[in-house]
Structures are given as C-alpha cells and as structure tokens.
Amino acid sequence: MDSVTLDALDLGLLHALQLDGRASFSRIADVLDVSDRTVARRFGRLRTTGIARVAGVTDSDRTGHAEWLVRLRVLPSGIAPLARALACRPDTAWVSVASSGTEIVCVFRVAEEGPAPLGALGRLPQGTQIDAQRLLRPVMDHRWIGRTSALTEEQISVLRPTPTTDTAPVPLTDLDRRLLPALAADGRAAYPDLARQVGWSESAVRRRLDELRRSGVLRFDVEVDSGLFGFSVQCVLWLTVRPARLSSAARALAGDPEAAFVGSTTGPHNLFAIVVCRNAYALHTYLTDRIGSLDGVDRMETVLITSYTKRAAPAL
C-alpha cells in the first residue's frame, strides 16, 4: 500500500463512489469528463489490488439494532487470531487492532434488547480486560472529509442521492436478510449476481434494493486506507465531558476536518471519536490545541489504531 499513489482521477472516482456506491460507470464518467471504459478500468484496479472496496452498510436505528463499543486488552501473542475471529463474526461491524498490537477495539451490532455477546470472549486466555459500552447516538452525518474533497459542489449535486427524512424502524424481510449480507460483501454486485445469491428474481432484488436505499436503511461506504491520502495517523479518543456540554462538544468535534466518527456512549467516557491526522505531530497539535480548548472536556484517553481487520464489509 505504501507504494501506491492515487492520482486526481482516482480521488474523483473514490469521492463519487462515496456519494453513491452504486452509481453507474457512465454516470460517474460524465461527471469526471472521461470515458466509461476509463472509469471501469480504474475501479477494477482499485478493487482487485485491495485499495478500495464498496460495502453496503445498514442503519442500526432503522433496523432495530443496538451497537456496542467493545475494547479488549489482549496479550500480543493472541491479538492476530482473535482479531481474525472477530472479523469473521456476522455481528461485528468494525474490528481494529490498536496500541501497537495490545488492544482490539470493535463494534458489535445486536438486537435492540440484547447485550453484547461477550461470554465467550471473557474466557479467552489471551484476554486481560474487556470493556463494553453502548453507543447511544452517532453525531456525524458525513464521512471523513479527507476522502471526499476531490469533486466540486456542482459535481457532488449530480451524484448525491436524494436524502430521506423518514426515521421510523423498518422491519426486515426474508429477502433483506439474504440481500444485505451480499451487499455488505460487494456493494456494487450486479443485479443478476445478487439474484442468484439470494434465490429471488432480479426484479424483486432491484425493487427491494431501491426501497431500502430510499428509506435510509441502506447506504454505501467506500473502504479505503487514509494513508493513501497522505494521512498516516488514526486515533481513538475517549472523552469525559460534563453533561451540560456533551451535545455542544460532540457537534463541535463532528465539524472538525480531522473527525472520522463522533458518538455519545455509556460508561465513564461519554464521548467517543475517531480522528485522522497527517502525522504524529499533527495529532499532538490537534489534541493540545483543539481538544485542550474544548469547553467541558474533563478527561481524555487516546489510543492509536495500528490496523483494521474489518471495517464495514465482511472479512474476505
């Protein structure tokens, strides 16, 4: 990955796919002013080399799921097999190795009324400590802007889907339970391929996918390493914020260009964030100048992300 260089066309393509992960190559080509063949070839290279992957992601609130933020301290000898095992589970949405291979930070998605399934993890001989906190409310409504800065406002307006205003839970159907995992693995899978995978007609698959997108249950995310954009440091922040300042602090952080995720949680740290910085010096500046001046923050804990074993899509 270190030897890969993304040019302006790659950056524009990745930005376009982040706006609409299933946009046709012809539509993207029109916006980027290149040929369909060029866009298809570029995406094929990005995908086959593992640089980028489009994954279908569901909205937990709309599907009636709760998200639990789980932090495991692990002996270094056990970190790799445990991270791989967690990544293979269907109920994990995000698995990262942190603190130079001594911690795992992951997200479990479970039924609204259910707890995080930690029974088996507590019996692991490699584990030394487990913390689990409920993610209460994501604050950000956008992705890290470092990978969505290549297109103009006019180009963005052409590609951006119509936002939904509906927030009511949507009962999942049998088709959804087959279709959503297939889209998580490959968000750009062709309709005939999806139909074969789920055992339904192509017309039914096409219709239901459109319904899920319009209702806000399903969106598409582009998995790509921030290091390819020149930002080599990703850091998890656990912040303890005075209750009267929690909402304002969360909104302020969500507006920062460094922010990749911000959400409120249960537990001694009531605000969780992931920030992306160009290097360690830039992270130091962000922590001291930005977080240090944020009103209401009483305590901060930082953990560097070493690598990702799973982002949104299932482990390959």
C-alpha positions in Angstrom: 0.0 0.0 0.0 2.9 2.4 0.8 4.0 2.3 -2.9 0.5 3.2 -4.2 -0.2 6.7 -5.4 -3.7 7.9 -6.1 -4.0 10.5 -8.9 -6.7 13.1 -9.4 -8.9 10.6 -11.4 -8.6 8.0 -8.6 -9.6 10.6 -6.0 -12.5 11.8 -8.0 -13.7 8.3 -8.5 -13.5 7.4 -4.8 -15.3 10.6 -3.9 -18.1 9.8 -6.5 -18.5 6.3 -5.1 -18.7 7.6 -1.5 -21.6 9.8 -2.7 -23.3 6.9 -4.5 -21.7 3.5 -4.2 -23.9 2.0 -7.0 -23.7 4.9 -9.4 -23.1 3.6 -12.9 -19.7 4.0 -14.5 -21.3 6.0 -17.3 -22.8 8.5 -14.8 -19.5 8.8 -13.0 -17.7 9.2 -16.3 -19.9 12.1 -17.3 -19.1 13.9 -14.0 -15.4 13.2 -14.3 -15.3 14.0 -18.0 -13.7 10.7 -19.0 -14.8 7.6 -20.8 -16.9 4.8 -19.2 -14.1 2.4 -20.0 -11.6 4.5 -18.2 -13.7 4.6 -15.0 -14.4 0.9 -15.1 -10.7 0.1 -15.6 -9.7 2.4 -12.7 -12.2 0.9 -10.3 -11.2 -2.6 -11.3 -7.6 -1.8 -10.4 -8.6 -0.2 -7.1 -10.7 -3.2 -6.2 -8.6 -6.1 -7.4 -5.5 -4.7 -5.6 -7.4 -4.3 -2.4 -7.1 -0.5 -2.4 -10.8 0.2 -2.3 -14.0 -1.7 -1.6 -17.6 -0.6 -1.8 -19.7 -2.1 1.0 -23.4 -1.9 1.8 -24.0 -0.6 5.3 -27.3 -0.7 7.2 -28.5 2.0 9.6 -28.8 0.3 13.0 -31.6 2.6 14.3 -33.7 1.8 11.2 -33.2 -2.0 11.5 -33.8 -2.1 15.3 -30.2 -3.0 16.3 -28.0 -1.7 19.1 -24.3 -1.0 18.7 -21.9 -1.9 21.5 -18.4 -0.5 21.5 -16.1 -3.2 22.9 -12.5 -2.8 24.0 -10.3 -5.8 24.7 -6.8 -5.8 26.2 -5.1 -8.8 24.7 -1.6 -10.4 25.1 0.3 -9.7 21.9 0.6 -13.3 21.0 -3.2 -13.7 20.8 -4.0 -10.5 19.0 -4.0 -11.7 15.4 -6.1 -14.8 15.7 -8.6 -13.0 18.0 -8.9 -10.1 15.6 -9.5 -12.5 12.7 -12.1 -14.5 14.6 -14.0 -11.3 15.5 -13.8 -10.1 11.9 -15.5 -13.3 10.7 -18.5 -12.9 13.0 -21.6 -11.6 11.3 -22.5 -9.4 14.4 -19.3 -7.3 14.2 -19.2 -4.2 12.1 -15.8 -2.8 12.9 -12.6 -4.5 14.2 -9.4 -2.7 14.7 -6.1 -3.5 16.3 -4.8 -0.7 18.5 -1.9 0.3 20.8 0.7 -1.4 18.6 -1.0 -4.8 18.9 -2.0 -4.9 22.6 -5.7 -4.0 22.2 -8.7 -4.6 20.0 -11.5 -2.1 19.6 -14.6 -3.4 17.8 -18.3 -2.8 17.4 -20.9 -5.4 17.9 -24.4 -5.0 16.3 -27.1 -6.9 18.2 -30.8 -6.8 18.6 -32.0 -3.7 20.4 -32.9 -5.5 23.6 -29.9 -7.8 23.6 -26.5 -7.4 25.3 -23.1 -7.5 23.6 -22.2 -11.3 23.3 -19.1 -11.2 25.5 -19.5 -14.5 27.3 -17.0 -16.4 25.1 -14.6 -13.5 24.9 -14.3 -13.4 28.7 -13.0 -17.0 28.8 -10.2 -16.3 26.3 -6.8 -17.0 27.9 -5.2 -14.2 25.8 -7.6 -11.5 27.1 -6.7 -9.5 30.1 -9.6 -7.0 30.2 -12.9 -6.3 28.5 -14.9 -3.1 28.5 -18.3 -2.7 26.7 -20.2 0.5 26.3 -23.4 1.1 24.4 -23.1 3.5 21.5 -26.0 5.8 22.1 -26.1 8.3 19.3 -23.7 8.9 16.3 -23.4 12.6 15.8 -21.7 12.9 12.4 -23.8 12.7 9.2 -20.8 12.6 6.9 -17.6 10.7 6.3 -14.0 11.9 6.9 -13.6 14.8 4.5 -10.1 13.8 3.6 -11.5 11.4 1.1 -14.5 13.5 0.0 -12.7 16.6 -1.2 -12.0 15.8 -4.9 -15.2 17.0 -6.5 -16.8 20.4 -6.9 -20.2 21.3 -5.4 -21.7 21.1 -8.9 -20.3 17.5 -9.4 -21.5 16.5 -6.0 -25.0 17.7 -6.6 -25.2 15.5 -9.7 -24.2 12.3 -7.9 -25.7 12.8 -4.4 -28.8 10.7 -3.9 -32.0 12.3 -2.5 -31.8 12.2 1.3 -34.5 10.5 3.3 -36.4 12.2 6.1 -38.1 9.0 7.4 -36.6 7.8 10.7 -39.1 5.0 11.7 -37.7 1.5 12.1 -38.2 -0.8 9.1 -39.0 -4.5 9.6 -36.5 -6.6 7.7 -37.9 -9.3 5.3 -36.5 -12.7 4.5 -35.2 -11.2 1.3 -33.4 -8.4 3.3 -31.7 -11.0 5.5 -30.2 -12.5 2.4 -29.7 -9.4 0.3 -28.0 -7.2 2.9 -25.0 -9.5 3.7 -24.5 -9.9 -0.1 -24.3 -6.1 -0.5 -22.0 -5.8 2.5 -19.6 -8.1 0.8 -19.8 -6.3 -2.5 -21.9 -3.1 -2.7 -21.5 -3.0 -6.5 -22.6 -6.5 -7.2 -24.7 -6.7 -10.4 -28.4 -7.4 -10.0 -28.2 -10.8 -11.8 -25.4 -11.9 -9.4 -27.4 -10.7 -6.4 -30.5 -12.5 -7.6 -28.5 -15.8 -7.9 -27.0 -15.3 -4.4 -30.3 -14.7 -2.6 -32.5 -17.0 -4.7 -35.0 -14.3 -5.7 -35.9 -12.8 -9.1 -33.8 -10.0 -10.4 -36.8 -7.6 -10.5 -37.6 -8.3 -6.8 -34.0 -7.7 -5.9 -33.8 -4.5 -7.8 -37.1 -3.2 -6.4 -36.2 -4.1 -2.8 -32.7 -2.6 -3.0 -34.2 0.7 -4.2 -36.7 0.6 -1.4 -34.0 0.1 1.2 -32.0 3.0 -0.1 -34.9 5.4 -0.3 -36.0 4.5 3.3 -32.5 5.2 4.6 -31.9 1.6 5.8 -29.1 1.0 3.3 -26.2 3.2 2.3 -22.9 2.5 0.7 -19.4 3.2 2.1 -16.0 3.1 0.4 -13.4 1.3 2.4 -10.0 2.8 1.7 -7.0 3.5 3.9 -6.5 7.1 4.9 -2.7 6.6 4.4 -3.3 6.7 0.7 -4.4 10.3 1.0 -1.3 11.2 2.9 -2.8 10.9 6.4 -0.9 8.2 8.3 -2.2 8.5 11.9 -5.7 7.4 13.1 -6.5 7.7 16.8 -9.4 6.7 19.0 -10.4 9.3 21.6 -12.4 8.5 24.7 -13.6 11.8 26.3 -15.3 12.5 29.5 -17.4 15.6 29.0 -19.6 17.4 31.5 -23.3 16.6 30.8 -24.3 20.2 30.1 -21.6 20.4 27.5 -21.9 17.0 25.9 -24.1 17.9 22.9 -22.2 21.1 22.1 -18.8 19.3 22.4 -20.0 16.5 20.1 -21.3 18.8 17.5 -18.0 20.8 17.6 -15.9 17.7 17.1 -18.1 16.4 14.3 -17.4 19.6 12.4 -13.6 19.2 12.5 -11.8 18.1 9.3 -9.9 15.5 11.4 -13.1 13.8 12.5 -14.0 10.4 11.1 -16.6 9.4 13.7 -18.1 11.0 16.8 -20.8 9.5 19.0 -22.0 9.5 22.6 -21.7 6.4 24.8 -22.5 5.0 28.2 -19.7 4.4 30.7 -17.1 6.7 32.4 -16.2 8.2 29.0 -19.4 9.6 27.5 -18.0 10.7 24.1 -16.2 8.5 21.6 -14.4 9.8 18.5 -12.0 8.7 15.8 -9.7 11.3 14.3 -7.4 11.2 11.3 -4.2 13.3 11.2 -1.4 13.6 8.7 1.2 12.5 11.2 2.0 12.2 14.9 3.0 15.9 15.2 -0.4 16.9 13.7 -2.2 14.7 16.2 -0.3 16.3 19.0 -1.4 19.7 17.8 -5.0 18.6 17.5 -5.1 17.1 21.0 -3.5 20.1 22.7 -4.9 23.0 20.7 -8.3 21.6 19.7 -9.3 19.1 22.4 -7.5 21.1 25.1 -9.5 24.2 24.4 -12.9 22.4 24.1 -15.3 23.6 26.8 -16.5 20.8 29.1 -13.9 18.2 28.5 -12.6 16.9 31.9 -10.6 13.9 30.8 -9.2 12.3 27.6 -7.8 8.9 26.7 -6.1 8.3 23.4 -5.3 5.0 21.6 -3.6 4.8 18.2 -5.1 2.5 15.6 -2.5 0.1 14.3 -4.5 -1.6 11.6 -8.0 -2.6 10.6 -9.1 -6.3 10.4 -12.6 -5.4 9.4 -14.4 -2.1 8.5 -18.0 -2.4 7.3 -17.7 -5.3 4.9 -17.3 -8.9 6.0 -13.8 -10.3 6.2 -12.5 -11.8 3.0 
